[in-house]
Amino acid sequence: MSMLSSGRAAAAVLSLGLAACAALAQIAPAPVDAAPAAAEQRSIGEWLMRMHDASRKRAYTGTFVVSSDAMLASARIWHACEGEQQIERVDALTGPPRTTFRRNDHVVTFLQDSKVARMEKREALGLFPNLLQAADTSIAEFYGAKRLGQDRVAGFEADIVLLKPKDKLRFGYRVWSEKKSGLVIKLQTLDVDGKVLEQAAFSELQIDAPVRLESLARMMNKTAGYRTERVETLAVDPAAEGWTLSEPVPGFRSMSCIKRAPEPGMAPSTMQWVFSDGLASVSLFVEPYDAQRHLKEGLVGMGATQSLMRRSEDWWLTAVGEVPVATLKSFAASLQRTRK
C-alpha cells in the first residue's frame, strides 16, 4: 500500500515473527466506543494526511512484522526527521542479512553476505500526500473512510479505520492509527470480500525515540569494506518509448516512468511505468521478449501482491501491484505498442 507506506516501513516498511503475529489476524476489531466527534467525522483525506504527517514528523524505533498465508518477515526500524529531511534504517531480521538506509530519495542497501553496498535514487512511491492536496485528486471518489472503534497495539491506544474501496479494482485496508500522533502501527490489506490478505504491525514500538538524523546519516555513509554498486535510472516518456494505454484504468494515474541503465554489452534495460490511485500502485515492467528467460505466462500471488506475466509479440510484460488480478488484467489489456 504505497501511499500509507510512509507508515509502512519506517514508514515504506511498516518495512512486520512469530506465531503471535498470525494470531493477531484472528482478533476481531473492538466495538465502536464513544469517540470524539472530530474523529468520527474525519474525511478519508483528513485521516490519510494525519497518518502521513505522523510518519514524517515523529522519530520512532520499533520491530515490524509482516505476515500472510505465504510468508512471515520482520524488520527493526529506526526513523528520524528534521524539517523536510527524513532518514530511516531498516534491518531485516528474517532472510539474508541486510540493512537498508533511506534518506529522502537516496537509498543504500548493505548486503552483508556479499559485502555489497547498492546505491540508488528512488522517487517517493507514491507522490502522496501531493495527490491528496491536488485539485484533481480522486481518492475520495474511489475510497471511503469509516472509524470502526479502538484497540491496543504494541501498548498504544489506536483508532481503527476502514478504508473501503467503492469498486472491485482495488483492495481495502483496515488501519490502526495511534491516537495521539496518528502514526500507523498496524495495517491489514483486505480483498474484495473483506478477507485479510496481508497484515503488518509493530510488535514493539517507541514513539519520539532519541534517534538522531546525524547518527543514521553517518552509518549510511560507512561503506568501508563493501564493494559499492550504483544503480543508475533514467526518467523516460512512455510515448517516446513507444507505449500507451488505450483505455485508462479508473482512478489510476501515471506517476513516473524510468529505465535502468543496462550493463555494458547487455540487452536494453527494462522500462518501469508506475501508476497510482493515491493508495494502491501498479508497476508495468516492459522488456524485449527472451525465450530463454521468459518461459511461462500466468499469474502469481503472494499475500496482497499480485503479478501477471504476459508476452505481447516481441515484448514481455510483468504487471505487479497490491491490487486485484482484474486490475492487472485491465492494465495488460490496455497497454499497446505504438510503433514497431
C-alpha positions as CSV (number, residue, x, y, z in Angstrom):
1,M,0.0,0.0,0.0
2,S,2.3,2.6,-1.2
3,M,0.7,5.7,0.0
4,L,0.5,4.6,3.6
5,S,3.9,3.2,3.2
6,S,5.4,6.1,4.9
7,G,3.9,4.5,7.8
8,R,4.7,1.1,6.4
9,A,8.4,0.7,6.7
10,A,9.7,3.3,8.7
11,A,7.1,4.4,7.3
12,A,7.9,2.1,3.3
13,V,8.4,-0.7,5.5
14,L,5.7,-0.7,8.1
15,S,9.2,-2.5,6.1
16,L,6.2,-6.7,10.0
17,G,7.8,-13.3,13.9
18,L,6.3,-15.1,15.2
19,A,3.2,-17.1,15.9
20,A,1.7,-14.3,17.8
21,C,1.5,-12.1,14.7
22,A,-0.5,-14.6,12.8
23,A,-2.9,-14.9,15.7
24,L,-3.5,-11.1,15.6
25,A,-5.3,-11.6,12.3
26,Q,-8.0,-13.6,14.1
27,I,-8.7,-10.9,16.6
28,A,-11.9,-9.0,15.8
29,P,-11.8,-5.2,16.0
30,A,-13.0,-3.7,19.2
31,P,-16.6,-2.3,19.2
32,V,-17.1,1.3,18.5
33,D,-16.5,3.4,21.5
34,A,-17.7,6.9,22.5
35,A,-15.0,8.6,20.4
36,P,-14.8,12.4,20.0
37,A,-17.0,13.7,17.3
38,A,-14.0,15.1,15.4
39,A,-12.5,11.6,14.9
40,E,-15.8,10.1,13.8
41,Q,-16.3,12.9,11.2
42,R,-12.8,12.9,9.6
43,S,-12.8,12.5,5.8
44,I,-10.6,10.0,4.1
45,G,-8.3,12.8,3.2
46,E,-8.0,14.0,6.7
47,W,-7.3,10.5,8.0
48,L,-4.6,9.9,5.4
49,M,-2.9,13.3,5.9
50,R,-2.9,12.7,9.7
51,M,-1.2,9.3,9.2
52,H,1.3,10.7,6.7
53,D,2.2,13.7,8.8
54,A,2.8,11.4,11.8
55,S,5.2,9.2,9.8
56,R,7.2,12.2,8.7
57,K,7.3,14.3,11.8
58,R,7.9,11.8,14.6
59,A,11.1,9.9,15.5
60,Y,10.5,6.3,16.4
61,T,12.1,2.9,16.6
62,G,10.4,-0.5,16.6
63,T,10.1,-4.0,15.4
64,F,7.8,-4.5,12.5
65,V,6.3,-7.8,11.4
66,V,4.6,-8.6,8.0
67,S,2.6,-11.8,7.7
68,S,0.4,-13.6,5.2
69,D,-0.5,-17.2,4.4
70,A,2.6,-17.4,2.2
71,M,5.2,-15.6,4.3
72,L,6.4,-14.1,7.6
73,A,9.0,-11.4,7.8
74,S,10.2,-8.9,10.4
75,A,12.5,-5.9,10.5
76,R,13.9,-3.5,13.0
77,I,13.3,0.2,12.1
78,W,14.9,3.5,13.2
79,H,13.3,6.7,11.8
80,A,14.5,10.2,12.4
81,C,13.3,13.5,10.9
82,E,14.4,17.2,10.9
83,G,12.3,19.6,9.0
84,E,11.8,18.2,5.5
85,Q,14.8,15.8,6.0
86,Q,13.8,12.1,6.5
87,I,16.1,9.2,7.2
88,E,15.4,5.7,8.2
89,R,17.3,2.5,8.8
90,V,15.7,-0.9,8.3
91,D,17.5,-4.1,9.4
92,A,16.0,-7.3,8.0
93,L,15.5,-9.9,10.9
94,T,14.5,-12.7,8.6
95,G,16.0,-14.0,5.3
96,P,19.5,-12.9,4.2
97,P,21.0,-10.3,6.5
98,R,20.8,-6.8,5.0
99,T,20.4,-3.2,6.2
100,T,18.7,-0.5,4.1
101,F,19.1,3.2,4.7
102,R,16.8,5.8,3.0
103,R,17.5,9.5,3.2
104,N,14.7,11.3,1.3
105,D,15.0,9.7,-2.2
106,H,18.5,8.2,-1.8
107,V,18.7,4.6,-0.8
108,V,21.7,2.5,0.2
109,T,21.3,-1.3,0.9
110,F,24.1,-3.1,2.6
111,L,24.2,-6.8,1.7
112,Q,26.2,-8.4,4.4
113,D,26.8,-11.8,2.8
114,S,28.2,-10.5,-0.4
115,K,29.7,-7.3,1.1
116,V,28.0,-5.1,-1.5
117,A,26.5,-1.7,-0.8
118,R,23.9,-0.9,-3.5
119,M,23.2,2.8,-4.0
120,E,20.2,4.1,-5.9
121,K,17.8,7.0,-6.2
122,R,14.1,6.2,-5.7
123,E,11.2,8.6,-6.1
124,A,8.7,8.5,-3.3
125,L,6.5,5.6,-4.1
126,G,3.5,7.5,-4.4
127,L,3.6,11.2,-4.5
128,F,1.4,11.1,-1.5
129,P,0.4,13.4,0.0
130,N,0.6,15.5,-3.2
131,L,-2.3,13.5,-4.6
132,L,-4.4,14.5,-1.5
133,Q,-3.6,18.1,-2.0
134,A,-4.1,18.2,-5.8
135,A,-7.3,19.8,-7.1
136,D,-8.0,16.7,-9.3
137,T,-7.4,14.1,-6.6
138,S,-9.8,11.2,-6.9
139,I,-9.1,9.2,-3.7
140,A,-12.4,10.1,-2.2
141,E,-14.1,9.1,-5.4
142,F,-12.8,5.5,-5.1
143,Y,-12.4,5.0,-1.3
144,G,-14.4,5.9,1.8
145,A,-13.2,6.0,5.4
146,K,-15.0,4.8,8.5
147,R,-13.8,4.7,12.1
148,L,-14.6,1.2,13.5
149,G,-13.6,1.6,17.1
150,Q,-10.3,1.4,19.1
151,D,-7.8,-1.2,20.1
152,R,-4.4,-1.6,21.6
153,V,-1.3,-2.4,19.5
154,A,2.2,-2.7,21.0
155,G,1.0,-1.0,24.1
156,F,-0.6,2.0,22.3
157,E,-4.2,3.0,22.0
158,A,-5.2,3.2,18.4
159,D,-8.2,4.2,16.3
160,I,-9.3,1.5,13.9
161,V,-10.1,3.0,10.5
162,L,-11.6,1.1,7.5
163,L,-10.5,2.5,4.1
164,K,-13.1,0.8,1.9
165,P,-13.0,0.8,-1.9
166,K,-16.1,1.7,-3.9
167,D,-15.4,-0.8,-6.7
168,K,-13.6,-4.1,-7.2
169,L,-10.5,-2.7,-8.9
170,R,-8.7,-2.1,-5.6
171,F,-8.2,-3.7,-2.2
172,G,-9.4,-2.2,1.1
173,Y,-7.4,-1.5,4.2
174,R,-8.0,-1.7,7.9
175,V,-5.7,0.7,9.7
176,W,-4.7,1.1,13.3
177,S,-3.7,4.7,13.8
178,E,-2.1,5.7,17.2
179,K,-4.5,8.0,18.9
180,K,-2.2,10.8,19.9
181,S,0.2,11.0,16.9
182,G,-1.8,9.4,14.1
183,L,1.2,7.0,13.3
184,V,0.1,3.8,11.5
185,I,1.0,1.0,13.9
186,K,-0.9,-1.9,12.3
187,L,-2.3,-2.4,8.8
188,Q,-4.4,-5.2,7.2
189,T,-4.9,-5.4,3.4
190,L,-8.4,-6.8,2.6
191,D,-9.5,-8.5,-0.6
192,V,-12.8,-7.6,-2.4
193,D,-14.7,-9.9,0.0
194,G,-13.1,-8.4,3.1
195,K,-10.7,-11.3,3.8
196,V,-7.3,-10.4,5.3
197,L,-4.6,-10.9,2.6
198,E,-1.7,-9.5,4.5
199,Q,-1.0,-7.9,7.9
200,A,1.7,-5.6,9.0
201,A,2.2,-4.4,12.6
202,F,4.6,-3.2,15.2
203,S,5.2,-5.8,17.8
204,E,7.3,-3.3,19.8
205,L,7.4,0.5,19.3
206,Q,8.9,3.6,20.9
207,I,7.4,6.9,19.6
208,D,9.5,10.1,20.0
209,A,12.6,7.9,20.4
210,P,16.0,9.5,20.8
211,V,17.0,8.8,17.2
212,R,19.3,11.4,15.7
213,L,19.3,12.1,11.9
214,E,23.1,12.8,12.0
215,S,23.9,9.4,13.6
216,L,21.9,7.5,11.0
217,A,23.5,9.6,8.2
218,R,27.0,8.6,9.4
219,M,26.0,4.9,9.4
220,M,24.6,5.3,5.9
221,N,27.9,6.7,4.6
222,K,30.0,4.0,6.2
223,T,30.8,1.8,3.2
224,A,34.3,0.8,4.1
225,G,34.7,-3.0,3.5
226,Y,31.9,-3.0,1.0
227,R,32.0,-3.0,-2.8
228,T,29.7,-0.2,-4.0
229,E,27.3,-0.6,-6.8
230,R,25.4,2.4,-8.2
231,V,22.1,1.7,-9.8
232,E,21.5,4.3,-12.5
233,T,18.0,5.2,-13.6
234,L,16.7,7.5,-16.3
235,A,13.3,9.2,-16.4
236,V,11.7,8.5,-19.8
237,D,8.4,9.3,-21.6
238,P,6.3,6.2,-22.3
239,A,5.0,7.7,-25.5
240,A,8.6,8.4,-26.7
241,E,9.4,4.8,-25.8
242,G,6.5,3.7,-28.0
243,W,3.9,2.7,-25.4
244,T,0.5,4.0,-24.4
245,L,-2.6,2.9,-22.5
246,S,-5.6,2.6,-24.9
247,E,-8.0,2.9,-22.0
248,P,-7.2,4.3,-18.6
249,V,-7.9,2.1,-15.6
250,P,-10.4,4.1,-13.4
251,G,-8.7,6.1,-10.7
252,F,-5.1,5.2,-11.6
253,R,-2.8,8.0,-12.8
254,S,0.6,7.8,-14.4
255,M,3.1,8.7,-11.7
256,S,6.6,8.0,-13.2
257,C,8.4,6.0,-15.9
258,I,12.0,5.0,-15.7
259,K,14.6,2.8,-17.3
260,R,17.7,1.4,-15.6
261,A,20.9,1.8,-17.4
262,P,22.0,-1.5,-18.9
263,E,25.3,-3.1,-18.1
264,P,27.9,-2.9,-21.0
265,G,27.1,-5.5,-23.6
266,M,23.7,-6.3,-22.1
267,A,20.3,-6.1,-23.7
268,P,18.2,-2.9,-23.5
269,S,17.0,-2.2,-20.0
270,T,13.5,-2.7,-18.6
271,M,11.0,0.1,-18.6
272,Q,9.0,0.5,-15.4
273,W,5.8,2.6,-15.7
274,V,4.2,3.3,-12.3
275,F,0.5,4.1,-11.8
276,S,-1.3,5.0,-8.5
277,D,-4.8,5.8,-7.3
278,G,-3.4,7.6,-4.3
279,L,-3.3,4.4,-2.1
280,A,-2.5,1.4,-4.3
281,S,0.1,1.4,-7.0
282,V,0.8,-0.8,-10.1
283,S,4.1,-1.2,-11.9
284,L,4.3,-2.2,-15.5
285,F,7.7,-3.7,-16.4
286,V,8.2,-3.9,-20.2
287,E,11.3,-5.6,-21.8
288,P,12.2,-7.3,-25.0
289,Y,11.0,-10.9,-25.1
290,D,13.7,-13.5,-24.4
291,A,12.6,-17.1,-25.0
292,Q,15.3,-18.4,-22.6
293,R,14.2,-16.3,-19.7
294,H,10.5,-15.7,-20.3
295,L,9.3,-19.2,-20.1
296,K,5.7,-19.1,-18.8
297,E,2.8,-16.7,-18.9
298,G,0.5,-16.6,-15.9
299,L,-0.5,-15.1,-12.5
300,V,1.3,-15.3,-9.2
301,G,0.1,-14.1,-5.9
302,M,1.8,-13.7,-2.5
303,G,-0.1,-12.0,0.3
304,A,-1.5,-8.8,-1.1
305,T,0.9,-8.6,-4.0
306,Q,-0.3,-9.9,-7.4
307,S,1.8,-10.4,-10.5
308,L,0.8,-11.0,-14.1
309,M,3.3,-12.2,-16.8
310,R,2.3,-12.0,-20.5
311,R,4.0,-12.0,-23.9
312,S,3.0,-9.4,-26.4
313,E,4.6,-10.1,-29.7
314,D,8.3,-9.1,-29.3
315,W,7.8,-7.9,-25.8
316,W,7.4,-9.3,-22.3
317,L,5.1,-7.6,-19.8
318,T,5.1,-8.1,-16.0
319,A,2.4,-6.2,-14.1
320,V,2.8,-6.1,-10.3
321,G,0.7,-4.4,-7.7
322,E,-1.2,-4.7,-4.4
323,V,-4.4,-4.8,-6.4
324,P,-6.9,-7.4,-7.5
325,V,-6.0,-9.6,-10.5
326,A,-8.8,-7.9,-12.5
327,T,-6.9,-4.6,-12.2
328,L,-3.7,-6.0,-13.6
329,K,-5.6,-7.6,-16.4
330,S,-7.1,-4.2,-17.3
331,F,-3.7,-2.7,-17.5
332,A,-2.3,-5.5,-19.6
333,A,-5.2,-5.4,-22.0
334,S,-4.8,-1.6,-22.4
335,L,-1.1,-1.5,-22.9
336,Q,-0.3,-1.0,-26.6
337,R,2.8,-0.7,-28.7
338,T,2.5,2.4,-30.9
339,R,5.5,1.6,-33.1
340,K,7.5,-1.3,-34.4
